[in-house]
Amino acid sequence: MGLMTADGRGHATVALDLALRETQRAFDGVAAGYDRSNAENVTLCDMRQRARQALESAVAPGSHVLDLGCGPGTDDEPLAARGYRVTAIDWSRAMVDEARRRVARAGVEHRVDVLHLGIHQLDALAPATFDAAYSNFGPLNCVPDLDAAARLIAARLRPGGVLVASVIGRVCPWEIALYGARGQWRRATIRFARDFVPVPLEGRTVWTRYYAPRAFERSFAAAGFDRVSLRALGLFVPPPYARAFAERHRTLVSGLQWIEDAVGALPGLRAWGDHFLIVLKKAAADD
């Protein structure tokens, strides 16, 4: 695909600028139907609700929230309706257009600014402006340099500000079992790759790097963050792409969701799952 080159050790490295552009084009291509397909996926809706609840528990209405990778504005509309001020950014121009239309239809555009901006371009925003940053469904998995992104996010937050992030994890038992049972071992173990990997999205490609919570947290600890909480998303509940299974077995999945909510923050379990949900806090000025 023209995005991979071999280094001196024979490992594949991603030409990150090209990967960013291809990821951008992939989300541009699905933007028109993205919100509808998300809304029709019960598992995605449940995961989104838990991420938003974590944000609302961390900062009160009236706070200024930076939505990192806002997509079509699915979270921004309800946050604005709850009284939050939101600056929403996305690397996909088409997603930005969808988000602007959505908040305008909802009549909350006075509370939401939507900007065509990548996470790697956050230095375009004023420092120490936001009470919280929020990233749902893996935008931080697509940034070319997580250490640099952590520093940019930290600089945008006021002292004591929080980051609430839903991040695609490295160990998803459902995925390993599903593809392993089919003998598709390369697909079953794709998350264990150390570098960016190409992930298909409706005929296009999103370049993604998967993280264990410890590695993700390490990048943000270096930028001055401490962990507040961590839990699994999609550990007992099947991943969102197993939508047909979830719809056929709604009672079972509801029970699995109850179990996941009860034990998903326990050590040993919270690091596994389709995603993990982490809350990090920037040090206060006098810390």
MILO-177422 format. One line per field, with one value per residue (C-alpha): residue number from 0; residue in three letters; y negated, z negated, x. Coordinates in pm, 1 decimal. Example, Ala and Ser with C-alpha at 12.3 -4.5 7.8 and 13.67 -1.06 7.14 Angstrom:
k 0 1;
r ALA SER;
v 450.0 106.0;
w -780.0 -714.0;
u 1230.0 1367.0;
***
This chain:
k 0 1 2 3 4 5 6 7 8 9 10 11 12 13 14 15 16 17 18 19 20 21 22 23 24 25 26 27 28 29 30 31 32 33 34 35 36 37 38 39 40 41 42 43 44 45 46 47 48 49 50 51 52 53 54 55 56 57 58 59 60 61 62 63 64 65 66 67 68 69 70 71 72 73 74 75 76 77 78 79 80 81 82 83 84 85 86 87 88 89 90 91 92 93 94 95 96 97 98 99 100 101 102 103 104 105 106 107 108 109 110 111 112 113 114 115 116 117 118 119 120 121 122 123 124 125 126 127 128 129 130 131 132 133 134 135 136 137 138 139 140 141 142 143 144 145 146 147 148 149 150 151 152 153 154 155 156 157 158 159 160 161 162 163 164 165 166 167 168 169 170 171 172 173 174 175 176 177 178 179 180 181 182 183 184 185 186 187 188 189 190 191 192 193 194 195 196 197 198 199 200 201 202 203 204 205 206 207 208 209 210 211 212 213 214 215 216 217 218 219 220 221 222 223 224 225 226 227 228 229 230 231 232 233 234 235 236 237 238 239 240 241 242 243 244 245 246 247 248 249 250 251 252 253 254 255 256 257 258 259 260 261 262 263 264 265 266 267 268 269 270 271 272 273 274 275 276 277 278 279 280 281 282 283 284 285 286;
r MET GLY LEU MET THR ALA ASP GLY ARG GLY HIS ALA THR VAL ALA LEU ASP LEU ALA LEU ARG GLU THR GLN ARG ALA PHE ASP GLY VAL ALA ALA GLY TYR ASP ARG SER ASN ALA GLU ASN VAL THR LEU CYS ASP MET ARG GLN ARG ALA ARG GLN ALA LEU GLU SER ALA VAL ALA PRO GLY SER HIS VAL LEU ASP LEU GLY CYS GLY PRO GLY THR ASP ASP GLU PRO LEU ALA ALA ARG GLY TYR ARG VAL THR ALA ILE ASP TRP SER ARG ALA MET VAL ASP GLU ALA ARG ARG ARG VAL ALA ARG ALA GLY VAL GLU HIS ARG VAL ASP VAL LEU HIS LEU GLY ILE HIS GLN LEU ASP ALA LEU ALA PRO ALA THR PHE ASP ALA ALA TYR SER ASN PHE GLY PRO LEU ASN CYS VAL PRO ASP LEU ASP ALA ALA ALA ARG LEU ILE ALA ALA ARG LEU ARG PRO GLY GLY VAL LEU VAL ALA SER VAL ILE GLY ARG VAL CYS PRO TRP GLU ILE ALA LEU TYR GLY ALA ARG GLY GLN TRP ARG ARG ALA THR ILE ARG PHE ALA ARG ASP PHE VAL PRO VAL PRO LEU GLU GLY ARG THR VAL TRP THR ARG TYR TYR ALA PRO ARG ALA PHE GLU ARG SER PHE ALA ALA ALA GLY PHE ASP ARG VAL SER LEU ARG ALA LEU GLY LEU PHE VAL PRO PRO PRO TYR ALA ARG ALA PHE ALA GLU ARG HIS ARG THR LEU VAL SER GLY LEU GLN TRP ILE GLU ASP ALA VAL GLY ALA LEU PRO GLY LEU ARG ALA TRP GLY ASP HIS PHE LEU ILE VAL LEU LYS LYS ALA ALA ALA ASP ASP;
v 0.0 -224.9 -302.7 -51.1 -49.0 182.1 44.5 183.6 448.0 573.2 437.0 252.3 -117.3 -334.8 -647.1 -841.5 -1137.4 -908.7 -701.8 -1013.5 -1110.8 -764.9 -754.7 -1097.1 -980.3 -670.1 -873.8 -1127.9 -839.8 -705.7 -1035.3 -1062.5 -738.7 -711.9 -852.1 -640.2 -318.0 -398.6 -472.3 -137.0 53.9 119.6 218.6 -102.4 -305.5 -133.9 -198.6 -560.5 -609.8 -482.7 -709.8 -1011.5 -920.1 -912.8 -1263.3 -1395.0 -1245.2 -1412.2 -1767.8 -1958.1 -2118.3 -2458.1 -2317.8 -2366.8 -2029.5 -1956.8 -1668.1 -1497.5 -1326.3 -1426.1 -1243.6 -1353.0 -1522.3 -1234.5 -1320.4 -1695.7 -1745.4 -1579.7 -1738.8 -2082.6 -2006.4 -1919.6 -2260.3 -2191.6 -2421.4 -2207.6 -2265.4 -1966.0 -1880.5 -1618.3 -1542.2 -1451.3 -1750.5 -1550.1 -1454.7 -1820.8 -1915.9 -1646.7 -1762.2 -2124.5 -2025.8 -1811.8 -2077.3 -2335.7 -2107.5 -2057.1 -2431.0 -2403.5 -2562.3 -2849.4 -2595.3 -2393.6 -2506.8 -2244.2 -2279.6 -2093.8 -2004.9 -1688.1 -1590.7 -1629.5 -1993.1 -2094.2 -2361.1 -2574.2 -2610.3 -2840.5 -2680.7 -2615.3 -2670.9 -2353.8 -2187.4 -1844.1 -1659.0 -1372.5 -1109.6 -838.2 -520.5 -539.2 -865.5 -851.8 -513.4 -695.4 -974.6 -939.1 -1008.7 -945.0 -1106.0 -1426.2 -1412.8 -1374.2 -1686.5 -1883.4 -1774.7 -1856.5 -2205.1 -2269.3 -2172.9 -2393.9 -2269.3 -1987.7 -1922.0 -1567.1 -1346.6 -1087.0 -846.8 -532.0 -356.8 -44.3 215.8 485.0 787.3 854.1 1210.8 1212.0 1122.4 1381.3 1650.3 1549.3 1538.6 1814.6 2049.9 1974.8 2038.9 1672.2 1632.6 1325.7 1143.5 1287.6 1144.5 817.3 611.7 742.3 555.6 290.9 41.9 -97.8 162.4 113.2 173.4 187.1 -53.4 -2.6 51.9 -209.0 -193.3 -335.5 -312.2 -211.1 -138.9 70.4 -4.9 175.2 -57.9 -63.4 -180.3 -438.7 -568.9 -592.5 -847.9 -1065.1 -1023.5 -1176.6 -1473.8 -1526.8 -1310.8 -1065.5 -794.3 -846.3 -534.0 -250.9 5.1 245.2 189.1 490.4 754.6 978.3 797.3 886.7 616.0 373.6 550.0 859.7 669.0 959.3 1181.3 907.1 855.4 1227.8 1268.9 946.7 1104.6 1275.2 958.3 756.0 1003.1 984.2 605.0 623.3 846.8 618.9 311.5 496.1 628.4 445.5 212.1 493.3 540.4 811.7 753.7 379.7 410.5 642.4 581.4 428.3 85.9 -42.1 -356.0 -561.2 -886.5 -1081.3 -1404.9 -1674.3 -1789.1 -2100.7 -2408.3 -2361.3 -1984.1;
w 0.0 6.8 -367.0 -498.1 -468.0 -621.2 -868.1 -933.8 -1169.4 -913.5 -1104.6 -933.8 -1009.4 -904.5 -698.2 -949.8 -736.3 -471.9 -740.0 -878.6 -536.6 -463.7 -801.7 -728.5 -393.8 -553.9 -801.8 -536.7 -336.4 -613.6 -775.6 -618.9 -772.7 -1076.3 -1336.6 -1214.5 -1219.1 -1569.4 -1696.8 -1566.0 -1753.0 -2110.7 -2228.5 -2096.5 -2262.7 -2596.2 -2571.6 -2475.0 -2768.9 -3014.9 -2875.8 -2895.9 -3250.4 -3348.5 -3209.7 -3381.2 -3710.7 -3671.6 -3581.3 -3646.4 -3389.3 -3289.6 -3245.5 -2916.7 -2749.8 -2461.7 -2255.3 -2081.4 -1764.8 -1789.5 -1477.6 -1382.3 -1720.4 -1882.8 -2230.8 -2183.9 -2145.1 -2479.4 -2661.5 -2542.5 -2640.2 -2989.1 -3018.2 -2915.9 -2686.9 -2418.9 -2173.7 -1940.8 -1698.2 -1427.7 -1159.8 -912.2 -735.8 -654.1 -1020.2 -1118.9 -870.1 -1011.7 -1368.7 -1282.6 -1121.5 -1418.5 -1684.4 -1467.2 -1431.0 -1807.8 -1871.2 -2085.1 -1846.5 -2094.8 -2332.7 -2078.4 -1857.7 -1598.7 -1445.2 -1163.8 -1360.6 -1431.4 -1780.4 -1657.7 -1578.2 -1924.8 -1955.4 -1741.4 -2051.2 -2342.7 -2645.2 -2980.5 -2830.7 -2917.7 -3233.4 -3070.0 -2756.5 -2625.6 -2366.1 -2285.0 -2075.4 -2004.9 -1836.8 -2052.0 -1896.0 -1565.2 -1671.0 -1525.8 -1855.5 -2182.5 -2397.3 -2195.4 -2203.4 -2582.5 -2616.0 -2382.6 -2576.4 -2909.9 -2788.1 -2685.2 -3027.9 -3331.0 -3645.1 -3794.0 -3459.8 -3359.3 -3053.3 -3001.3 -2723.0 -2574.1 -2416.3 -2199.9 -2403.2 -2317.1 -2472.4 -2365.2 -2469.9 -2249.0 -1942.4 -2011.6 -2062.8 -1762.5 -1505.2 -1667.5 -1634.6 -1261.5 -1232.9 -1143.7 -1376.2 -1206.8 -1264.1 -1614.3 -1718.4 -1524.1 -1842.1 -1963.8 -1688.0 -1831.5 -1549.1 -1345.0 -1164.8 -882.7 -994.0 -726.2 -744.4 -471.3 -198.8 -330.7 -582.8 -931.8 -1074.4 -1438.9 -1725.1 -2011.5 -2372.7 -2702.0 -2979.3 -3140.5 -2822.1 -2751.7 -3107.4 -3092.6 -2810.5 -3012.1 -3340.0 -3166.2 -3077.3 -3439.1 -3472.6 -3744.5 -3704.7 -3871.6 -3746.6 -3494.5 -3377.5 -3092.1 -2815.0 -2603.7 -2826.1 -2895.1 -2646.2 -2284.2 -2080.6 -1877.3 -1547.8 -1686.9 -1652.4 -1503.6 -1801.5 -2047.8 -1878.3 -1878.8 -2245.3 -2410.2 -2746.4 -2762.1 -2664.3 -2924.0 -3187.8 -3066.1 -3079.2 -3441.0 -3526.5 -3340.7 -3524.7 -3855.8 -3809.5 -3511.1 -3730.4 -3923.8 -3888.9 -3637.0 -3450.2 -3386.4 -3142.4 -2908.1 -2672.4 -2337.3 -2493.2 -2829.9 -2987.8 -3173.3 -3368.7 -3423.2 -3616.1 -3546.9 -3852.8 -4021.8 -4021.5 -4385.6 -4359.1;
u 0.0 304.8 294.0 542.9 920.1 1177.7 1432.2 1782.0 1644.1 1395.7 1096.7 811.3 775.3 485.6 535.4 331.5 236.2 88.1 -82.9 -246.0 -376.5 -510.9 -683.9 -830.8 -965.4 -1116.2 -1319.1 -1411.7 -1555.3 -1780.5 -1881.8 -2227.7 -2354.9 -2128.8 -2364.7 -2656.2 -2453.3 -2328.3 -2677.6 -2800.4 -2528.3 -2642.5 -2294.1 -2142.9 -2416.8 -2353.2 -1978.8 -2037.5 -2271.7 -2010.7 -1741.1 -1968.7 -2074.1 -1706.7 -1661.1 -1972.8 -1852.8 -1513.6 -1619.2 -1940.7 -2172.0 -2038.0 -1688.1 -1503.5 -1438.5 -1200.7 -1339.6 -1047.0 -1164.6 -1527.4 -1649.1 -2002.2 -2058.7 -2244.3 -2116.3 -2105.9 -2479.4 -2575.3 -2282.1 -2389.8 -2749.5 -2622.5 -2458.9 -2099.8 -1904.0 -1735.4 -1455.2 -1466.7 -1187.7 -1145.2 -886.2 -1161.8 -1314.3 -1628.5 -1674.3 -1636.8 -1907.6 -2138.5 -2072.2 -2146.8 -2476.1 -2569.1 -2515.4 -2692.9 -2997.9 -2999.1 -2980.1 -2665.3 -2416.0 -2367.1 -2209.3 -2005.7 -1717.7 -1620.6 -1274.5 -1100.7 -789.0 -593.9 -483.0 -124.4 -208.2 -328.4 -62.6 -298.8 -520.3 -447.8 -277.7 -446.8 -793.4 -986.3 -1113.2 -1122.4 -1023.0 -1234.7 -1150.2 -1403.8 -1357.5 -987.8 -879.5 -566.7 -486.0 -435.6 -198.5 152.5 333.2 147.3 418.0 391.9 11.2 17.8 230.9 1.7 -308.2 -145.5 -59.3 -420.8 -560.2 -578.7 -399.7 -607.5 -779.6 -871.3 -848.6 -1122.1 -1025.0 -1173.4 -874.1 -857.9 -671.6 -419.0 -589.9 -948.8 -1043.5 -1352.8 -1147.2 -879.5 -1143.3 -1353.1 -1075.7 -872.8 -1169.7 -1170.4 -798.4 -738.8 -441.3 -298.8 -626.7 -660.3 -323.5 -319.7 -342.7 -7.9 178.5 408.2 369.7 81.4 -127.0 -378.6 -737.5 -1009.6 -1302.5 -1562.4 -1304.4 -1063.9 -780.5 -739.3 -388.1 -405.8 -168.2 -306.0 -215.0 -200.7 -318.1 25.8 198.6 -70.9 -54.6 324.8 308.3 72.0 260.4 562.2 338.6 231.0 -81.6 -182.3 -442.0 -780.1 -956.5 -933.2 -1189.2 -1248.4 -1500.5 -1592.7 -1435.6 -1735.6 -1958.5 -1876.4 -1701.2 -1913.1 -1842.4 -2019.2 -2345.1 -2542.4 -2456.3 -2552.1 -2888.6 -2966.9 -2872.0 -2982.6 -3066.6 -2727.9 -2543.5 -2736.1 -2623.6 -2265.6 -2284.2 -2398.0 -2102.5 -1861.3 -1987.3 -1948.8 -1594.4 -1444.7 -1237.1 -1068.8 -691.3 -616.0 -942.6 -932.5 -640.7 -831.5 -1122.6 -1202.5 -1136.3 -1028.5 -1169.5 -911.4 -940.3 -618.1 -567.9 -310.1 -121.8 -256.6 -37.2 68.1 131.7;
***
